[in-house]
Amino acid sequence: MIFVLILGCLLGVAAMLFPVCRARRAAERAEEEKQRLAQERQLVVDFMHHMVTALGESADPRDLPQRIVHAAILCSGALSACLFERTADARMRSVAVEGLFPPHRPLPSGLGDKLATRARFIEQVLKAESFPDDEGVVGAVLHTGRGQLIADAESDPRVVRHDDPALRVRSVIAVPLRFRERFFGVLAVANSADGEPFTQNDFSLLTTLGEQAALALHNAEFLNFQIEKRQLDLDLSLASGIQQMLLPHDAPRIDGLDVDARYLAAQKVSGDFYDLFALSETRLGVAVADVSGKGIPASLLMAICRTNLRQIAPRHASPAQTLIELNRTLGGTLQPGMFITLLYAVIDTARREVTFARAGHELPLFARRAPSGQVAVEFLGSEGMPLGLVPDEIFSAAIADRTEPFQPGDSLVLYTDGLTEAPNDEGKEFAGSRLADTVRALQNRSARELDDGLLEAMQRFAGGVELRDDLTLVTIRRV
């Protein structure tokens, strides 16, 4: 009877203590989980610190993959890590490796016995090998977009079994490096340092690290792009400054001539150019040209063309002969597909005439007041082909001079197609007819006022449409 009473008391006490023990164990498990999460959070923070440090030390994206695999080993406790990227021919290749990461394919036999020699050889093999992007664990990550946790790698047929014991693969984790729609590669780690298989917690950690690594690669690309853009902007600014220096700031003063010139670049640098230079006290050389293309290549060719024109022009009375020699000189400078349209005119106030030659350029516009008082406006042409487009003998045979009277009250308007082809919001162009109508209406104005009116008419026509091509405008009035 006494035994029964004692047993009953013990059972009662146990019944009271059991919830307490269960609560204590739950609290311990919660504390362990809390500590694990804190540890993982710290590992992620450490990984991000590694990435930020790497970006601060080098903005070159080529340096970052090696930093990523090094940080992955430090944070995951793996013995080795490798980062794979996809090539243009749909293959995967290693771009960074640390530790004795097992190659994707079986190694050739006959490796040396020394571990250091073998390790270097294996690293070289791994960096040199490539494989189809749908092969093995790495291929599975690429095509599914999901990470792979292989706790028991020795039983997975996708994992190569190497004869070398140092390359035995016990456990593997591979995760994608993806930021938004940009895929950077696959990060893989092999074999935990404690010899235990990777766990789901390890997989979760490496997945997070992969996300941070992809963000770091994205930021490195963006940072490098910004640096390159700033350098390009600087180069363009310098080129624009040099180009502005090459353009004449003031027209030579020749009695009887009123000259105005305008130059608007669609970009920082332009392929258009104009030049004004005195050939004598009564003769003015005028050139307007348009180089094919835009940007720095066109601006460099413009500078070369202008320099040569200035050297050649004083040697010839004929504009056509000037352009023939210029075409011959530029023959070895122009790249295939590049050419220059150019109109070169010599205005002679003593003879009261203009002689011009046209190498495929826009037709010059003459405005004259007839004895009746009406203004006659007409586009006048001459034979010729662009510089650099055809062999010298064809160019020489095609080009010809044309001479026109240039009396007091007459105007000559030279321009590039950026003016006549300026579009409006309906896609229509300003065109030669509007140019002629505007010149006719402003014929009695000074050269400056005439150019102001032309640009205002063009801008009014275009509305809010931005300039899509370089624009050059030169007006000479005989006074």
C-alpha positions in Angstrom: 0.0 0.0 0.0 2.8 2.3 0.9 4.6 1.5 -2.4 1.5 2.4 -4.3 1.3 5.7 -2.5 4.9 6.5 -3.2 4.5 5.6 -6.9 1.5 7.8 -7.2 3.4 10.7 -5.7 6.3 10.2 -8.2 3.9 10.1 -11.1 2.2 13.2 -10.0 5.6 15.0 -9.7 6.6 13.8 -13.1 3.4 15.0 -14.6 4.0 18.4 -13.2 7.7 18.5 -14.3 7.1 17.2 -17.9 5.6 20.4 -19.3 8.4 22.3 -17.6 11.1 20.1 -19.3 9.3 20.3 -22.6 9.1 24.1 -22.4 12.8 24.2 -21.5 13.8 22.1 -24.5 11.6 24.2 -26.7 13.3 27.3 -25.4 16.7 25.7 -25.9 15.8 24.8 -29.5 14.6 28.4 -30.1 17.8 29.8 -28.7 19.8 27.5 -30.9 17.8 28.5 -33.9 18.2 32.2 -32.9 22.0 31.7 -32.6 22.1 29.9 -36.0 20.2 32.7 -37.7 22.4 35.3 -36.1 25.5 33.3 -37.2 24.1 33.1 -40.8 23.2 36.8 -40.7 26.7 37.6 -39.6 28.2 35.4 -42.4 26.1 37.3 -45.0 27.2 40.6 -43.5 30.8 39.4 -43.7 30.3 38.3 -47.3 28.8 41.7 -48.2 31.8 43.4 -46.5 34.2 41.3 -48.6 32.3 42.4 -51.8 32.2 46.1 -50.8 35.9 46.0 -50.0 36.6 44.3 -53.4 34.6 47.0 -55.2 36.4 49.7 -53.4 39.8 48.3 -54.2 39.2 47.6 -57.8 36.4 48.6 -60.1 37.5 46.1 -62.7 34.8 43.3 -62.9 37.6 40.9 -63.9 39.0 41.0 -60.3 35.7 40.3 -58.6 35.1 36.6 -59.4 38.2 35.5 -57.5 37.1 37.6 -54.5 33.7 35.9 -54.6 35.1 32.4 -54.4 37.5 33.4 -51.6 34.7 35.0 -49.6 32.4 32.0 -50.3 35.0 29.7 -48.7 35.4 31.9 -45.7 31.7 32.2 -45.1 30.5 28.7 -45.9 33.3 26.7 -44.4 33.9 24.8 -47.6 37.3 23.4 -48.6 37.0 24.7 -52.2 34.9 26.9 -54.4 34.6 27.7 -58.1 32.7 30.2 -60.2 31.5 29.2 -63.6 30.2 31.5 -66.4 28.4 30.7 -69.7 30.3 31.5 -72.9 28.9 32.7 -76.2 29.0 29.2 -77.6 26.7 27.7 -74.9 29.4 26.2 -72.8 30.4 26.6 -69.2 33.9 27.5 -68.1 35.6 28.3 -64.8 36.6 32.0 -64.2 37.7 31.7 -60.6 38.7 28.9 -58.3 40.1 28.5 -54.8 41.1 25.3 -53.1 41.4 21.8 -54.7 38.1 22.1 -56.4 37.4 18.9 -58.5 37.4 19.4 -62.3 34.1 18.7 -64.0 35.7 16.0 -66.2 38.0 13.1 -65.3 41.7 14.0 -65.1 44.3 12.5 -67.4 46.5 9.9 -65.7 50.1 10.4 -64.7 49.9 13.4 -62.3 52.9 14.0 -60.1 53.0 12.8 -56.5 53.7 16.2 -54.9 50.5 17.8 -53.7 51.7 21.3 -54.6 52.4 20.2 -58.2 49.2 18.3 -58.4 47.2 21.3 -57.0 48.6 23.7 -59.6 48.0 21.2 -62.4 44.4 20.7 -61.3 43.8 24.4 -61.1 45.2 24.8 -64.6 43.0 22.0 -65.9 39.9 23.5 -64.2 40.6 26.9 -65.7 41.2 25.5 -69.2 38.3 23.1 -69.4 34.8 23.8 -70.7 31.7 21.7 -71.0 28.2 22.0 -72.4 25.9 24.2 -70.4 23.4 21.4 -69.8 25.9 19.0 -68.3 26.2 18.0 -64.7 25.2 19.8 -61.6 26.3 23.2 -62.9 24.2 22.7 -66.1 21.2 21.8 -64.0 21.5 25.1 -62.0 21.9 27.1 -65.2 18.8 25.6 -66.9 16.5 25.4 -63.9 17.6 28.7 -62.4 17.5 26.9 -59.0 20.3 25.9 -56.7 21.4 22.3 -56.1 22.2 20.7 -52.7 23.9 17.3 -53.0 24.5 16.0 -49.5 25.8 12.7 -50.7 27.7 13.5 -53.8 29.2 10.0 -54.1 25.8 8.5 -55.0 24.9 11.2 -57.5 25.7 10.2 -61.1 26.2 13.8 -62.2 29.3 14.1 -60.0 32.6 12.8 -61.5 34.4 10.3 -59.4 38.2 11.0 -59.5 40.9 8.5 -58.8 42.8 11.0 -56.8 41.7 10.8 -53.1 42.3 14.5 -52.8 39.6 15.1 -55.3 36.9 12.9 -53.7 33.6 14.8 -53.7 31.6 14.2 -50.6 29.1 17.0 -50.7 28.3 19.9 -53.1 26.3 23.0 -53.3 25.8 25.0 -56.5 23.7 28.2 -56.7 22.9 30.6 -59.6 24.3 34.1 -59.6 21.4 36.1 -61.0 20.4 39.8 -60.6 17.0 40.6 -62.1 17.2 39.3 -65.7 21.0 39.2 -65.8 22.7 35.8 -65.3 26.3 36.0 -64.2 27.1 32.3 -63.6 27.1 29.5 -61.1 28.9 29.5 -57.7 29.7 26.0 -56.4 31.4 24.8 -53.2 32.6 21.3 -52.5 33.2 19.4 -49.2 32.7 21.0 -45.8 35.8 21.6 -43.7 34.3 19.6 -40.8 33.8 16.5 -43.0 30.1 16.5 -42.6 27.6 16.7 -45.5 26.3 20.2 -46.3 22.9 20.8 -44.8 19.8 22.7 -45.8 21.0 25.5 -43.6 24.3 25.6 -45.6 22.3 25.6 -48.8 20.1 28.5 -47.6 23.2 30.4 -46.6 25.0 29.9 -49.9 21.9 30.8 -51.8 21.8 34.2 -50.0 25.6 34.6 -50.6 24.9 33.9 -54.3 22.3 36.7 -54.4 24.8 39.1 -52.8 27.5 38.1 -55.2 25.3 38.7 -58.2 24.5 42.1 -56.8 28.2 42.8 -56.4 28.9 41.8 -60.0 26.1 44.0 -61.2 27.4 46.9 -59.2 30.9 46.3 -60.5 29.6 46.4 -64.1 27.6 49.5 -63.5 30.6 51.2 -61.7 32.9 50.3 -64.5 30.4 51.5 -67.0 30.2 54.9 -65.2 34.0 55.2 -65.1 34.2 54.4 -68.9 31.3 56.8 -69.6 33.1 59.6 -67.6 36.3 58.9 -69.5 34.4 59.0 -72.8 32.7 62.2 -71.8 36.1 63.7 -71.0 37.5 62.5 -74.4 34.4 64.0 -76.2 34.8 67.3 -74.4 38.4 67.5 -75.3 37.6 66.6 -78.9 34.8 69.1 -79.0 37.2 71.8 -77.7 39.8 71.0 -80.3 37.2 71.0 -83.0 35.9 74.4 -82.0 39.5 75.7 -82.1 39.8 74.6 -85.7 36.7 76.4 -86.8 37.2 80.1 -87.8 35.9 82.5 -85.2 35.9 85.5 -87.4 35.6 85.8 -91.2 38.5 87.5 -93.0 37.7 91.2 -93.7 37.4 91.7 -97.5 35.8 94.9 -98.8 32.4 94.3 -100.3 31.6 91.1 -98.4 29.2 90.6 -95.5 29.8 87.1 -94.0 28.1 85.1 -91.3 28.5 81.4 -90.3 26.6 79.1 -87.9 27.6 75.7 -86.6 25.4 73.3 -84.6 26.5 69.8 -83.6 24.0 67.1 -83.0 26.5 65.5 -80.5 29.4 66.9 -78.6 31.6 66.5 -81.7 30.5 66.9 -85.3 31.4 65.7 -88.8 30.4 69.0 -90.3 32.9 71.8 -90.9 33.3 75.1 -92.6 36.2 77.4 -93.3 36.8 80.9 -94.5 40.2 82.1 -95.5 41.6 85.1 -97.6 43.4 84.1 -100.8 44.2 87.8 -101.6 42.9 91.2 -100.8 39.9 90.6 -103.1 39.5 86.8 -103.0 37.8 84.8 -100.3 38.0 81.0 -100.1 34.8 79.4 -98.6 34.4 75.7 -97.8 31.4 73.8 -96.3 31.7 70.0 -95.8 30.0 67.0 -94.3 31.9 63.9 -93.2 30.0 60.6 -93.3 29.2 59.3 -89.8 29.2 61.1 -86.5 31.3 61.2 -83.3 35.0 61.2 -82.9 36.0 59.3 -86.1 34.1 61.9 -88.2 35.5 64.8 -86.2 39.1 63.5 -86.7 38.5 63.2 -90.4 37.1 66.7 -90.5 40.3 68.1 -88.9 42.5 66.2 -91.4 40.4 67.5 -94.3 40.4 71.1 -93.1 44.2 71.1 -92.5 44.9 69.7 -96.0 42.5 72.1 -97.7 44.2 75.1 -96.1 47.5 73.9 -97.5 46.3 73.0 -101.0 43.9 75.9 -101.7 46.5 78.7 -102.2 48.2 76.7 -104.9 45.3 76.6 -107.3 43.1 79.3 -108.8 40.5 76.6 -109.7 38.3 75.2 -106.9 38.0 71.9 -108.9 41.8 71.5 -109.1 42.0 72.2 -105.4 39.5 69.4 -104.7 41.2 67.0 -107.1 44.5 67.4 -105.1 42.6 67.1 -101.8 41.0 63.9 -102.9 44.4 62.5 -103.9 45.9 63.5 -100.6 43.0 62.0 -98.5 43.1 58.8 -100.5 45.2 56.9 -97.9 43.4 58.4 -94.9 39.8 57.5 -95.4 38.6 54.1 -94.1 36.3 52.0 -96.3 32.8 53.4 -96.3 33.8 56.9 -95.2 33.6 59.9 -97.5 33.3 63.7 -97.4 30.9 65.9 -99.3 32.4 69.3 -99.8 31.6 72.6 -101.6 34.6 74.9 -102.2 34.0 78.4 -103.6 36.3 81.3 -104.4 34.6 84.7 -104.3 36.4 87.4 -106.3 35.1 90.9 -105.5 37.3 92.5 -108.2 35.8 90.3 -110.9 32.4 90.3 -109.2 32.0 86.6 -109.6 31.9 83.3 -107.6 33.6 80.1 -108.9 32.8 76.9 -107.1 33.3 73.2 -107.4 31.0 70.7 -105.7 32.2 67.3 -104.5 28.8 65.7 -104.0 27.7 68.4 -101.6 24.3 70.2 -101.2 23.5 72.7 -104.0 24.5 76.3 -103.3 21.6 78.8 -103.1 22.0 82.1 -105.0 19.6 85.0 -104.3 19.6 87.9 -106.8 17.5 91.0 -107.2 16.3 91.4 -110.8 16.0 94.9 -112.4 12.3 94.6 -111.9 12.8 94.5 -108.2 11.8 90.8 -107.7 14.1 88.4 -105.9 15.3 85.4 -108.0 16.3 82.5 -105.8 17.8 79.4 -107.4 19.9 76.3 -106.5 22.9 75.9 -108.9 24.8 72.7 -109.4 28.0 71.5 -110.9 29.5 68.1 -111.6 31.3 66.2 -108.9 31.5 63.2 -106.6 32.3 63.0 -102.8 35.9 62.9 -101.7 37.2 59.4 -101.0 34.3 57.6 -102.7 35.9 56.8 -106.0 39.4 56.4 -107.4 41.3 59.5 -108.3 40.9 59.2 -112.1 37.1 59.0 -111.8 36.9 61.8 -109.3 39.1 64.1 -111.5 37.1 63.4 -114.6 33.8 64.1 -112.9 34.4 67.3 -111.1 34.1 70.7 -112.7 34.2 74.5 -111.9 31.2 76.7 -112.3 31.4 80.5 -112.4 28.4 82.8 -111.5 28.2 86.6 -111.3 28.1 88.0 -107.8 26.9 91.6 -107.9 26.1 94.0 -105.0 22.9 92.9 -103.4 23.4 89.2 -104.2 23.5 86.5 -101.5 25.1 83.1 -101.5 23.9 80.5 -99.0 25.9 77.3 -98.3 24.7 74.7 -95.9 24.8 71.0 -94.9 21.9 68.6 -95.0 21.3 69.0 -91.3 19.3 72.2 -92.3 17.2 70.9 -95.2 16.6 67.5 -93.6 15.6 68.8 -90.2 12.3 66.9 -89.4 9.2 68.0 -87.6 7.0 65.8 -85.4 5.2 64.4 -88.4 8.4 63.2 -90.0 8.4 65.9 -92.8 11.7 67.7 -93.6 12.3 71.4 -93.7 13.5 70.9 -97.4 15.0 73.2 -100.0 11.7 74.8 -100.8 11.3 76.3 -97.3 14.9 77.3 -97.4 14.4 79.2 -100.7 11.2 80.8 -99.5 12.9 82.1 -96.3 15.9 83.4 -98.2 13.6 85.2 -100.7 11.7 86.9 -97.8 14.9 88.0 -96.1 17.0 88.9 -99.1 17.4 92.6 -98.0 18.7 91.7 -94.6 22.3 91.4 -93.5 24.1 88.0 -93.6 23.6 87.7 -89.8 20.0 88.6 -89.9 19.4 86.2 -92.8 21.0 83.3 -90.9 19.0 84.2 -87.8 15.8 84.1 -89.8 16.7 80.7 -91.4 17.5 79.1 -88.1 14.3 80.5 -86.6 12.2 79.2 -89.5 13.8 75.8 -89.2 13.2 75.6 -85.4 9.7 76.8 -85.8 9.1 74.1 -88.4 10.7 71.4 -86.3 8.8 72.3 -83.1 10.2 70.3 -80.2 12.0 67.7 -82.4 15.7 67.7 -81.5 18.4 68.2 -84.0 19.2 64.7 -85.5 22.1 65.8 -87.7 24.9 68.3 -87.6 24.0 71.7 -89.1 26.3 74.2 -90.8 25.2 77.4 -92.4 27.3 80.0 -94.2 25.9 83.1 -95.8 27.8 85.6 -97.9 26.3 88.9 -99.1 27.8 91.2 -101.8 27.5 94.7 -100.5 
